[in-house]
Amino acid sequence: MKRVDQRGGSPAAAGRLRAPLMLALMLVAVAAFRIHTAGYSLWYDELASLEFARQPVSRLWSSWMLRETNPPLFYTMLSGWITLVGQDDVAVRILPIGIGMAGIGAAYGLGRAVGDVKIGLLAAALLSLSALGTDLSQQLRGYALAQLAVLLACTGMVLYLRRRAPGGLVLYGIATLIGLYTHTTVALFAGLAGVTMLWLLRSDRRAQARWLATNVAVLTGWGWWGMISVRQMTMPVTNIAWIATPSWRDAVAMTAQVYLPLFPHETGVAGMLLLAGLFAGLAACAVRAARPEVRLLAVLTIGAPLLLFAISQRVPIFLPRTLSWASGPELVLVALGVTRIRSAPVARASGAILLGLSAIGLASWLPSREREHWPQAVALIGSHKPALVIVGDDAVALALDRYRSNAELKGPRPIVVQSAYRERWADGLYSGTHLSPAAALAVIRDRGCAAVVEWGPFHPPILDDPAVTARPLTRDTTPAVTLIDIPRARRACRP
């Protein structure tokens, strides 16, 4: 007969409930922290996400999206979200934060599928304290959704390797399609997974056939966006032309930022040695492990940066965020390695060190995270009351107009005086005035003082005109604000 504790039920039942309860408490704490620290203005790429989310859904799923390198799934989800909650900076970020919470749960699920509850909890804790994971879940972009999709797809593959059940294939297929329609670089994951699984299933021809059929279905479902991506790559000017071809040192530094717990901005000798040690351990797992699911995750973790680096020698796409989807499987493998240390005290100490390093990385990242000062720029312009506000591209005008509207300022809308660079995705989305440099100078002579707002490469050519007197109002901030006037104009800029 089963022994039952009259006060608390059976010990087995209590053990089964302990892990879900710990995971739930972890998720509540992480959600509260990420929402509490999300109160900062959106940056340029996030503002682009909002502009796409404002478009009709029919546009997002048509050839109109040739202007944008990212697929439309996240923008479609964001469109529905802002209909519900509005467009406040923190409110819109709750969507990716929620997706990030689901990603932590998926890391737990993959850890359990690979091993046991301990692996799942440690993987979830590492992702909870990860600066990269926090960054992805606070950005109004699709990176957290891509990471979630890859974790779920890996879980589906592990289940199929273990049980040959069709449910694993269904989970893999749906999750991979979600990833492919979230970020185009998830195609690298699909390619690596496809080839690796064929090799792991080589002794089971029927399982191989089912795997191939599933991938044909995924490829068919992705066909529309795949064709869009091919057309984008053949266009004379692309949205990714600014990405530099990485050297091997650049690739190592970016991989270390994604894979190491300290989230280093610069990788010294110590960081390189740690990354080399990590890769050596993963390679040993891939060669010596008897379990195919461990080999699968090791190949994905090692292969992702190598394949990304090789492709980037021809089409540069290597950035920490384009590799970020691979960090989920990597953390699960790290958790597996720690929990398999034979000495329990050493295993606990190793886990505590990893969690501590992740917490330190998160604390050091928070003050330096990517942010831009759009509300401050709007307030600065409002305090000087210029007759005109000039920007160098539709994208900058859209960003400035958003925060100007949020502050309920009644001053002039931005005027676009096109810079030498042009943001293709924003063309035609800004309904305000567009002027040539000569026409803008004439208006300044007539009306007086103007403010110029710069972001990155979008430098309005009017700033270089010798007839203009310029006075910067900001130093080393993005966006930059400058007051300009023309001597003997009707009204000069106030000091």
C-alpha positions in Angstrom: 0.0 0.0 0.0 1.1 3.6 -0.7 2.2 5.4 2.3 0.3 8.7 2.7 1.1 11.7 4.8 -2.2 12.7 6.3 -1.2 16.4 6.6 0.3 17.0 3.2 -0.5 14.2 0.8 2.0 11.7 -0.6 5.7 12.6 -0.7 5.7 11.8 -4.5 2.8 14.2 -5.1 4.6 16.9 -3.1 7.7 16.4 -5.2 5.8 16.6 -8.4 4.3 19.9 -7.3 7.5 21.5 -6.0 9.1 22.1 -9.5 6.0 23.8 -11.1 5.6 25.9 -8.0 9.3 27.0 -8.1 8.9 27.8 -11.8 5.7 29.8 -11.2 7.4 31.9 -8.5 10.4 32.4 -10.7 8.2 33.7 -13.6 6.3 36.0 -11.3 9.5 37.5 -9.9 11.1 37.9 -13.4 7.9 39.4 -14.9 7.7 42.0 -12.1 11.4 42.9 -12.5 11.2 43.2 -16.3 8.1 45.3 -16.3 9.5 47.5 -13.5 12.7 48.2 -15.5 10.9 48.7 -18.9 10.1 52.4 -18.3 12.4 53.9 -20.9 11.7 55.3 -24.3 11.6 53.1 -27.4 14.7 53.1 -29.6 14.8 53.4 -33.3 14.1 49.8 -34.3 11.3 49.5 -31.8 9.7 52.7 -33.2 9.9 51.0 -36.6 8.0 48.0 -35.2 5.2 50.3 -34.1 5.0 51.9 -37.5 4.6 48.4 -39.1 2.0 47.5 -36.4 -0.1 50.5 -37.4 -0.3 49.3 -41.0 -3.3 47.3 -42.2 -2.7 43.6 -41.6 -3.4 42.9 -45.3 -0.3 45.1 -46.2 1.9 43.2 -43.8 1.1 39.9 -45.6 1.6 41.2 -49.1 4.5 42.2 -51.4 4.4 45.6 -49.8 6.7 44.0 -47.2 9.6 44.0 -49.7 10.7 47.2 -47.9 11.3 45.3 -44.6 13.8 42.4 -43.9 11.8 41.1 -40.9 8.8 38.8 -41.5 5.3 40.1 -40.5 4.3 37.7 -37.7 5.5 39.8 -34.7 4.2 43.0 -36.3 0.8 41.4 -36.7 0.7 40.3 -33.0 1.8 43.8 -32.0 -1.0 45.3 -34.1 -3.6 43.4 -32.1 -1.8 44.2 -28.8 -1.8 48.0 -29.3 -5.5 47.8 -30.2 -6.0 46.4 -26.7 -3.6 48.4 -24.6 -2.7 51.5 -26.6 0.9 52.7 -27.4 2.4 53.7 -24.1 6.1 52.7 -24.0 5.7 50.3 -21.0 2.3 48.9 -22.1 3.6 47.9 -25.6 6.6 46.2 -24.0 4.4 43.9 -22.0 3.9 41.8 -25.2 7.5 40.8 -25.6 7.9 40.5 -21.9 5.1 38.0 -21.9 6.7 36.1 -24.8 10.0 36.1 -22.8 8.1 34.5 -19.8 6.9 31.8 -22.2 10.5 31.3 -23.3 11.6 30.7 -19.7 8.9 28.1 -19.5 10.0 26.6 -22.8 13.6 26.4 -21.5 12.3 24.5 -18.5 10.3 22.1 -20.8 13.3 21.5 -23.0 15.5 20.8 -20.0 13.0 18.3 -18.7 12.7 16.6 -22.1 16.5 16.3 -22.3 17.0 15.2 -18.7 15.0 15.9 -15.6 13.4 18.6 -13.5 16.8 19.8 -12.1 18.0 20.6 -15.6 14.8 22.3 -16.5 14.9 24.5 -13.4 18.5 25.5 -13.8 18.0 26.3 -17.5 15.0 28.4 -16.6 16.9 30.2 -13.9 19.9 30.9 -16.2 17.6 32.4 -18.8 15.7 34.4 -16.1 18.9 36.1 -15.0 20.4 36.4 -18.5 21.1 40.0 -19.6 20.5 38.9 -23.2 17.2 37.2 -22.3 16.1 40.4 -20.4 17.1 42.5 -23.4 15.3 40.4 -25.9 12.1 40.4 -23.8 12.1 44.1 -23.3 12.7 45.0 -26.9 9.6 45.7 -29.0 11.1 43.3 -31.7 10.6 39.7 -32.6 13.8 38.3 -31.0 12.1 36.9 -27.9 9.5 35.2 -30.1 12.2 33.7 -32.3 14.0 32.3 -29.2 10.7 30.9 -27.9 10.1 29.2 -31.2 13.5 27.6 -31.4 13.2 26.2 -27.8 9.8 24.7 -28.6 11.1 23.3 -31.9 14.0 21.7 -30.1 11.6 20.2 -27.6 9.6 18.7 -30.5 12.8 17.2 -32.0 13.9 15.7 -28.7 10.5 14.1 -28.2 10.6 12.7 -31.7 14.1 11.3 -31.1 13.0 9.6 -27.9 9.5 8.3 -28.8 9.1 8.7 -32.6 5.7 10.1 -31.7 4.0 12.4 -34.4 3.3 15.0 -31.7 7.0 15.9 -31.6 7.0 16.5 -35.4 3.9 18.6 -35.1 5.4 20.7 -32.4 8.7 21.1 -34.3 6.8 22.1 -37.5 4.5 24.7 -36.0 7.3 26.2 -33.8 9.7 26.4 -36.8 7.2 28.1 -39.0 6.5 30.6 -36.2 10.3 31.2 -36.0 10.7 31.6 -39.7 7.9 34.2 -39.9 9.4 36.0 -36.9 13.0 36.4 -38.1 14.6 35.3 -41.4 17.8 34.1 -39.7 15.8 31.3 -38.1 16.2 29.6 -41.5 19.8 28.8 -40.3 18.3 26.9 -37.4 15.9 25.0 -39.7 18.8 24.1 -42.0 21.0 22.9 -39.2 18.2 21.0 -37.5 17.1 19.4 -40.8 20.6 18.0 -41.6 21.4 17.0 -38.1 18.2 15.1 -37.5 18.6 13.2 -40.8 22.0 12.0 -39.6 20.7 11.1 -36.1 17.7 9.2 -37.6 19.9 7.3 -40.2 19.2 3.9 -38.7 15.4 4.4 -38.9 14.3 4.9 -42.5 10.6 5.4 -41.6 11.5 8.1 -39.1 13.7 9.8 -41.6 10.9 9.8 -44.2 8.5 11.4 -41.7 11.1 14.0 -40.8 11.7 14.8 -44.4 7.9 15.1 -45.0 7.6 17.5 -42.0 10.4 19.7 -43.4 8.8 19.8 -46.8 5.6 21.0 -45.2 7.5 23.7 -43.3 9.4 24.8 -46.4 6.1 25.0 -48.3 4.5 27.1 -45.6 7.5 29.4 -45.5 7.6 29.7 -49.3 6.0 33.1 -49.6 8.4 34.8 -47.2 11.3 32.8 -48.6 10.6 34.4 -52.0 10.3 37.8 -50.5 13.7 37.3 -48.9 15.3 36.3 -52.2 13.8 39.3 -53.9 15.1 41.6 -51.1 18.7 40.2 -51.5 18.7 41.0 -55.2 17.6 44.6 -54.7 20.4 47.2 -55.3 20.0 48.7 -51.8 19.0 46.6 -48.8 18.1 47.4 -45.2 21.0 45.4 -44.0 23.7 47.2 -46.1 25.0 48.8 -42.9 26.1 45.5 -41.3 29.9 45.1 -41.7 31.6 41.8 -42.8 32.8 40.4 -39.5 36.4 39.3 -38.8 36.9 36.2 -36.8 37.6 38.4 -33.7 34.3 40.2 -34.3 32.5 36.8 -34.5 34.2 35.6 -31.3 33.2 38.7 -29.4 29.6 38.6 -30.6 29.3 34.9 -29.8 30.8 35.4 -26.4 28.2 38.1 -25.7 25.4 35.7 -26.6 26.8 32.6 -24.9 28.7 33.7 -21.8 26.8 34.6 -18.6 28.6 37.9 -18.0 27.2 39.4 -21.3 30.6 41.0 -22.1 30.7 44.1 -24.4 34.4 43.4 -25.1 36.0 40.0 -25.1 39.5 39.8 -23.8 41.8 36.8 -23.5 39.8 35.4 -20.6 36.6 35.6 -22.5 38.1 33.9 -25.5 39.4 31.1 -23.3 36.0 30.6 -21.7 34.3 30.5 -25.0 36.9 28.0 -26.3 36.4 25.9 -23.3 32.6 26.0 -23.8 32.9 24.9 -27.4 35.4 22.2 -26.5 33.1 20.8 -24.0 30.1 20.9 -26.4 32.2 19.3 -29.1 33.1 16.5 -26.7 29.5 16.0 -25.9 28.6 15.8 -29.5 31.2 13.2 -30.2 31.0 11.1 -27.0 27.4 11.4 -25.9 25.4 8.3 -26.5 22.1 10.3 -26.4 21.1 11.7 -29.7 19.3 14.7 -28.2 22.5 15.9 -26.6 24.3 15.7 -29.9 21.5 17.6 -31.6 21.7 20.5 -29.1 25.5 20.6 -29.3 25.5 20.7 -33.1 22.9 23.5 -33.1 24.9 25.5 -30.5 28.3 25.2 -32.2 27.0 25.3 -35.7 24.9 28.5 -35.4 27.8 31.0 -35.0 30.0 29.1 -37.5 27.3 29.0 -40.2 26.4 32.7 -39.5 30.1 33.7 -39.8 30.5 31.8 -43.1 27.3 33.3 -44.6 28.4 36.8 -43.4 31.5 36.7 -45.5 29.2 37.0 -48.5 26.1 38.6 -47.1 26.9 40.2 -43.7 24.2 39.4 -41.2 26.2 38.5 -38.0 25.0 40.4 -35.0 24.4 39.4 -31.4 20.7 39.6 -32.0 20.8 37.4 -35.2 22.5 34.7 -33.1 20.3 35.2 -30.0 17.9 32.4 -31.0 20.7 29.9 -30.4 21.2 31.0 -26.7 18.3 28.9 -25.5 19.6 25.4 -26.5 23.1 26.5 -25.3 21.8 27.3 -21.8 20.0 24.0 -21.6 23.2 22.2 -22.5 25.1 24.2 -19.8 22.4 23.2 -17.2 22.8 19.6 -18.3 26.5 19.7 -17.9 26.3 21.2 -14.4 23.7 18.8 -13.1 25.7 15.8 -14.4 28.7 16.6 -12.3 29.1 13.6 -10.1 30.0 15.4 -6.9 26.8 17.0 -5.6 28.6 19.9 -3.7 30.7 20.7 -6.8 27.5 20.7 -9.0 25.7 23.0 -6.6 28.7 25.3 -6.4 29.0 25.4 -10.2 25.3 26.2 -10.6 25.6 29.0 -8.0 28.6 30.5 -9.7 26.9 30.5 -13.1 23.8 32.1 -11.6 25.9 34.7 -9.8 27.8 35.5 -13.0 24.5 35.9 -14.8 23.2 38.2 -12.1 26.4 40.3 -12.3 26.1 40.5 -16.1 22.5 41.6 -15.8 23.3 44.3 -13.2 26.2 45.7 -15.4 24.0 45.7 -18.5 21.0 47.6 -17.1 22.7 51.0 -16.9 24.3 50.7 -20.4 21.4 49.1 -22.3 20.4 50.5 -25.6 18.2 53.5 -25.3 17.5 56.8 -27.1 16.4 60.1 -25.8 13.4 61.0 -27.9 11.2 62.5 -25.1 14.2 64.6 -24.0 14.8 65.8 -27.5 11.1 66.7 -27.8 11.2 68.6 -24.5 14.3 70.5 -25.6 12.7 71.5 -28.8 9.6 72.6 -27.0 11.6 74.8 -24.6 13.2 76.7 -27.4 10.0 77.1 -29.5 11.6 77.0 -33.0 9.5 78.0 -36.0 10.6 74.9 -37.9 11.7 71.4 -37.0 13.8 69.7 -39.7 14.9 66.0 -39.9 16.8 64.0 -42.5 14.4 61.1 -43.2 10.8 59.9 -42.9 11.9 57.4 -40.3 13.2 60.1 -38.0 10.1 62.2 -38.6 7.9 59.3 -37.6 9.9 58.8 -34.4 9.9 62.5 -33.5 6.2 62.9 -34.3 5.3 60.0 -31.9 6.9 61.6 -28.9 5.7 65.1 -29.9 2.2 63.8 -29.9 2.7 62.0 -26.6 3.8 65.3 -25.0 0.8 67.0 -26.6 3.0 69.7 -28.1 1.3 72.1 -30.5 4.5 73.2 -32.2 5.4 72.5 -35.9 5.5 69.0 -37.2 8.8 67.8 -38.6 9.8 68.8 -42.1 11.9 66.2 -44.0 15.0 67.5 -45.8 16.3 64.2 -47.2 19.8 63.2 -46.1 22.2 61.3 -48.4 20.9 58.1 -46.8 17.4 56.8 -47.0 15.5 54.3 -44.8 13.6 52.2 -47.3 11.1 50.8 -44.9 9.9 54.3 -44.0 9.4 55.7 -47.5 5.9 57.1 -47.9 4.8 56.5 -44.3 5.3 60.0 -43.1 2.5 62.4 -44.3 4.2 65.6 -43.3 6.1 68.2 -45.4 9.1 67.3 -47.5 11.4 70.1 -48.8 14.6 70.5 -50.7 17.5 72.2 -48.9 17.0 75.3 -51.0 13.3 75.5 -50.2 14.0 74.8 -46.5 16.5 77.7 -46.4 13.9 80.0 -47.9 11.4 79.0 -45.3 14.0 79.6 -42.5 14.7 83.1 -43.9 11.0 83.8 -43.8 10.1 82.3 -40.4 13.4 82.4 -38.4 14.9 79.9 -36.0 14.7 76.1 -36.8 15.7 73.0 -34.9 17.4 70.1 -36.7 17.1 66.5 -35.3 19.7 64.0 -36.4 19.7 60.2 -35.9 22.7 58.1 -37.0 23.4 58.5 -40.7 20.4 60.8 -41.3 22.2 64.1 -41.4 20.1 66.8 -43.0 22.3 68.5 -45.7 21.0 71.9 -44.5 23.4 71.7 -41.6 26.4 71.9 -44.0 25.2 75.0 -45.7 27.6 77.9 -45.1 24.7 80.3 -44.9 23.5 78.7 -41.7 24.6 79.3 -38.1 24.4 76.1 -36.1 24.3 75.7 -32.3 24.2 72.1 -30.9 21.9 71.7 -27.9 23.0 68.1 -27.1 26.3 66.3 -26.6 26.9 62.6 -27.4 23.2 61.7 -27.2 20.8 60.1 -29.7 19.0 61.8 -31.3 21.1 65.0 -31.6 19.4 68.4 -31.6 20.8 71.5 -33.2 19.4 75.0 -33.4 20.1 76.8 -36.7 19.3 80.2 -38.1 20.3 82.5 -40.9 21.8 85.9 -40.0 19.3 88.8 -40.5 16.4 86.3 -40.7 13.1 87.5 -39.3 13.7 85.8 -35.9 16.9 84.4 -34.6 17.2 81.5 -32.2 16.9 82.4 -28.6 20.0 81.8 -26.5 
